[in-house]
């Protein structure tokens, strides 16, 4: 175990006897939060018809959930370090469940969007502290395995969301995509109240309201600019002004954090190479995977001619292999350390994008598509759990809440960035090959060529992350040799 990992060890004498019951509560929460991020996407056309509104309005049913969750997570993570993680986490379960009921009862699109904001507040409370509570509940030599199981629940949520949403809409009323959360939410809330340990943080800590406000503004404006940029283009003055404003707000946030006694984020933590490298590589993987998952349905439908149900099954190769591999990679990192495992995961991911850029064309065989998707899923499954474990192991125990929040923000902002940036690259390259028009109406050959270029750009990004991971691994080995010598 590295010195960085030892920083997060709890005091001796911690009771680990209920660790698996704690993990059940965390797993249910993560599953609910993940499935609700994807189940609604299937229902958007139905909701547009139900409420007689445009797609531009109804997409805020999904966007409001993501934006609210992203902007609140960091502050809630820090709040958990101050007042206690159990209080925030269990309250989040209850808030999410109430939001689900309100969403199912929605008489208008405005009500539904507001209910999704309530759901997102609960999800932010859950995701801000779920990884931190898992870290506290398990001894360090089992942390990777536990976080791997959490990763499996994320994969199950990704798989189940579109499938369950489609089945519910076909068999019943759309409102049941929200009501279905009720039994799991009630059971999960009771389980969390009963079994999640009430670890007492040290008293006298203060919440950095100015820092929290500046970070909220910077992230919200940045994400809104990215979202608007998908339609208007990233050269639009409004988009550029939004990104510039977000940058200024972020600089102000950094200035405040350097001055206050108890900052929202202790910037000195980023001097730790393990924390910084793993956050950067983690962000890049979410950029890559979210962009690909945005583009592949267009490719499978418009280029290869598959039906929506077939597209869902073909895309399942990625999360299924993720879910299978994640617990094993977590256990492996417990035995040999996180760095070699994360490097292996980055290598698999880079390979998948390189192969995809050359193989995905107008006549790609199903077997080839599934194989490349499986390689990507294996890579993400190998990488994610050890990476999360390394991040949480690189900080003091008193900062687990805020660090858990950082992991969730990494996931959300990386996903939104990947959708916006890689989607824009694909659209630009596709229209260039088509000689004009829109990407969606371009010939199949142009769409395939645009996807190939986008995958090549993504491969370069992941190759850079692989080199960064290898550099960090070699630096770790050099440091260990110097300490032992």
HUMOJO-V535501 format. One record per residue. N is the residue number from 0. RES is the residue in one small letter. PSI is psi in degrees with one decimal (* if undefined). Layout:
N/RES/PSI
N/RES/PSI
//
This chain:
0/x/136.4
1/x/164.4
2/x/-33.6
3/x/-41.0
4/x/-31.6
5/x/-20.4
6/x/-32.0
7/x/8.6
8/x/133.7
9/x/173.3
10/x/151.6
11/x/150.5
12/x/6.7
13/x/137.8
14/x/112.6
15/x/11.6
16/x/-24.0
17/x/19.9
18/x/-39.8
19/x/-32.3
20/x/-38.0
21/x/-43.3
22/x/-34.1
23/x/-46.0
24/x/-43.7
25/x/-43.3
26/x/-42.1
27/x/-40.6
28/x/-45.8
29/x/-40.7
30/x/-45.6
31/x/-48.4
32/x/-37.3
33/x/-45.5
34/x/-32.9
35/x/-16.3
36/x/-19.8
37/x/-24.5
38/x/-31.4
39/x/-30.3
40/x/-37.1
41/x/-29.8
42/x/-5.4
43/x/-45.6
44/x/-40.0
45/x/-42.0
46/x/-36.7
47/x/-41.1
48/x/-42.6
49/x/-44.0
50/x/5.7
51/x/55.1
52/x/171.3
53/x/165.2
54/x/-34.6
55/x/-32.3
56/x/-46.5
57/x/-23.4
58/x/-17.7
59/x/-12.6
60/x/-36.8
61/x/-44.1
62/x/-39.2
63/x/-34.3
64/x/-47.0
65/x/-44.5
66/x/-42.4
67/x/-45.3
68/x/-43.8
69/x/-44.5
70/x/-22.8
71/x/-18.2
72/x/-44.9
73/x/-46.0
74/x/-39.1
75/x/-34.1
76/x/-44.2
77/x/-39.1
78/x/-36.3
79/x/-35.9
80/x/-24.3
81/x/-49.2
82/x/-11.3
83/x/135.1
84/x/-34.8
85/x/-43.6
86/x/-46.9
87/x/-44.5
88/x/-50.5
89/x/-35.6
90/x/-37.3
91/x/-40.8
92/x/-46.5
93/x/-43.5
94/x/-42.8
95/x/-42.3
96/x/-43.6
97/x/-43.5
98/x/-36.3
99/x/-42.8
100/x/-44.2
101/x/-38.5
102/x/-42.4
103/x/-24.5
104/x/3.9
105/x/123.6
106/x/-10.7
107/x/165.6
108/x/-34.4
109/x/-41.4
110/x/-44.1
111/x/-43.9
112/x/-41.7
113/x/-39.7
114/x/-35.5
115/x/-32.7
116/x/-42.0
117/x/-45.7
118/x/-44.5
119/x/-34.6
120/x/-45.3
121/x/-42.2
122/x/-37.9
123/x/-40.0
124/x/-36.0
125/x/-53.7
126/x/-26.7
127/x/-30.2
128/x/-5.8
129/x/-45.8
130/x/-36.6
131/x/-42.7
132/x/-40.6
133/x/-43.6
134/x/-40.1
135/x/-31.9
136/x/-20.4
137/x/146.1
138/x/154.5
139/x/-31.8
140/x/-1.3
141/x/4.2
142/x/-44.5
143/x/-41.3
144/x/-43.9
145/x/-44.0
146/x/-28.5
147/x/-38.9
148/x/-39.6
149/x/-40.7
150/x/-36.7
151/x/-39.3
152/x/-36.1
153/x/-45.1
154/x/-43.1
155/x/-38.7
156/x/-40.6
157/x/-41.9
158/x/-48.4
159/x/-29.8
160/x/-62.9
161/x/-38.7
162/x/-50.6
163/x/-40.1
164/x/-43.2
165/x/-42.2
166/x/-43.3
167/x/-44.5
168/x/-36.9
169/x/-35.7
170/x/-22.0
171/x/-161.1
172/x/147.5
173/x/-25.8
174/x/-23.6
175/x/-12.2
176/x/-19.2
177/x/-41.1
178/x/-25.8
179/x/-20.0
180/x/-19.6
181/x/-53.1
182/x/-41.2
183/x/-39.0
184/x/-41.4
185/x/-48.3
186/x/-43.0
187/x/-39.5
188/x/-45.8
189/x/-43.3
190/x/-42.7
191/x/-43.1
192/x/-38.2
193/x/-37.8
194/x/-25.1
195/x/125.9
196/x/143.5
197/x/75.0
198/x/125.3
199/x/119.3
200/x/163.9
201/x/143.9
202/x/172.2
203/x/6.5
204/x/148.6
205/x/146.5
206/x/132.0
207/x/87.0
208/x/-38.9
209/x/-46.4
210/x/-43.1
211/x/-41.5
212/x/-42.7
213/x/-41.1
214/x/-42.0
215/x/-48.2
216/x/-46.0
217/x/-47.3
218/x/-42.4
219/x/-47.4
220/x/-40.0
221/x/-46.0
222/x/-37.1
223/x/-39.0
224/x/-42.1
225/x/-43.2
226/x/-45.4
227/x/-34.2
228/x/-23.8
229/x/-33.2
230/x/-44.0
231/x/-18.0
232/x/150.1
233/x/1.9
234/x/-3.1
235/x/135.3
236/x/-36.4
237/x/-41.6
238/x/-46.8
239/x/-41.0
240/x/-39.5
241/x/-44.1
242/x/-40.4
243/x/-42.6
244/x/-41.6
245/x/-38.8
246/x/-41.6
247/x/-44.1
248/x/-36.9
249/x/-40.7
250/x/-39.4
251/x/-38.3
252/x/-46.0
253/x/-42.2
254/x/-41.1
255/x/-42.8
256/x/-28.9
257/x/-18.4
258/x/-34.8
259/x/152.7
260/x/-43.3
261/x/85.6
262/x/158.9
263/x/-48.2
264/x/123.0
265/x/102.6
266/x/-21.1
267/x/-19.4
268/x/-29.9
269/x/-6.2
270/x/-17.6
271/x/116.0
272/x/-39.4
273/x/-45.7
274/x/-50.3
275/x/-48.5
276/x/-43.3
277/x/-32.2
278/x/-40.9
279/x/-48.9
280/x/-36.1
281/x/-43.1
282/x/-45.0
283/x/-38.0
284/x/-37.3
285/x/-36.0
286/x/-47.4
287/x/-48.2
288/x/-37.7
289/x/-38.8
290/x/-41.0
291/x/-43.3
292/x/-22.8
293/x/-40.6
294/x/-31.3
295/x/-37.7
296/x/-38.5
297/x/-43.3
298/x/-46.4
299/x/-34.6
300/x/-53.6
301/x/-28.9
302/x/-50.0
303/x/-13.1
304/x/27.1
305/x/154.5
306/x/163.4
307/x/-40.3
308/x/-37.9
309/x/-36.8
310/x/-44.2
311/x/-41.6
312/x/-41.2
313/x/-39.5
314/x/-18.3
315/x/-18.6
316/x/-32.1
317/x/-59.0
318/x/-29.3
319/x/-47.4
320/x/-33.7
321/x/-50.1
322/x/-34.0
323/x/-41.9
324/x/-34.2
325/x/-48.3
326/x/-36.6
327/x/-39.2
328/x/-35.3
329/x/-44.5
330/x/-39.9
331/x/-41.8
332/x/-29.1
333/x/-30.9
334/x/-42.2
335/x/-1.3
336/x/155.6
337/x/-32.6
338/x/-50.2
339/x/-31.5
340/x/-43.8
341/x/-36.4
342/x/-41.1
343/x/-41.6
344/x/-43.6
345/x/-36.1
346/x/-44.1
347/x/-43.4
348/x/-45.1
349/x/-43.5
350/x/-42.3
351/x/-40.6
352/x/-37.4
353/x/-47.9
354/x/-44.3
355/x/-38.5
356/x/-26.6
357/x/-29.0
358/x/-38.5
359/x/111.7
360/x/-156.7
361/x/-10.1
362/x/35.0
363/x/135.4
364/x/148.8
365/x/-41.1
366/x/-42.1
367/x/-40.7
368/x/-46.7
369/x/-41.1
370/x/-45.8
371/x/-39.1
372/x/-39.0
373/x/-39.4
374/x/-42.5
375/x/-45.5
376/x/-39.5
377/x/-43.5
378/x/-47.1
379/x/-41.2
380/x/-39.1
381/x/-40.2
382/x/-45.1
383/x/-50.6
384/x/-49.3
385/x/-34.0
386/x/-46.1
387/x/-41.3
388/x/-40.8
389/x/-40.2
390/x/-48.4
391/x/-26.3
392/x/-6.0
393/x/3.9
394/x/158.4
395/x/154.8
396/x/-32.9
397/x/-8.9
398/x/17.2
399/x/-37.1
400/x/-49.8
401/x/-34.4
402/x/-37.5
403/x/-39.1
404/x/-39.0
405/x/-39.5
406/x/-41.5
407/x/-40.5
408/x/-39.1
409/x/-45.2
410/x/-46.9
411/x/-49.2
412/x/-35.9
413/x/-40.7
414/x/-46.8
415/x/-40.1
416/x/-43.5
417/x/-43.5
418/x/-44.2
419/x/-51.3
420/x/-51.2
421/x/-33.3
422/x/-39.0
423/x/-41.6
424/x/-44.9
425/x/-45.2
426/x/-42.2
427/x/-44.5
428/x/-37.7
429/x/-46.4
430/x/-31.3
431/x/-43.8
432/x/-32.6
433/x/-13.0
434/x/20.5
435/x/-175.6
436/x/-159.9
437/x/155.8
438/x/-38.4
439/x/-29.0
440/x/3.6
441/x/155.5
442/x/157.1
443/x/-38.8
444/x/-37.6
445/x/-40.1
446/x/-40.9
447/x/-41.2
448/x/-39.0
449/x/-40.1
450/x/-41.0
451/x/-44.5
452/x/-40.9
453/x/-40.7
454/x/-34.2
455/x/-41.4
456/x/-42.8
457/x/-37.4
458/x/-39.2
459/x/-43.7
460/x/-48.3
461/x/-31.7
462/x/-39.4
463/x/-39.0
464/x/-35.7
465/x/-44.4
466/x/-38.9
467/x/-42.3
468/x/-40.8
469/x/-41.2
470/x/-45.4
471/x/-37.6
472/x/-46.5
473/x/-37.8
474/x/-39.9
475/x/-44.0
476/x/-39.1
477/x/-42.1
478/x/-43.2
479/x/-39.8
480/x/-39.0
481/x/-39.8
482/x/-39.4
483/x/-25.9
484/x/*
//
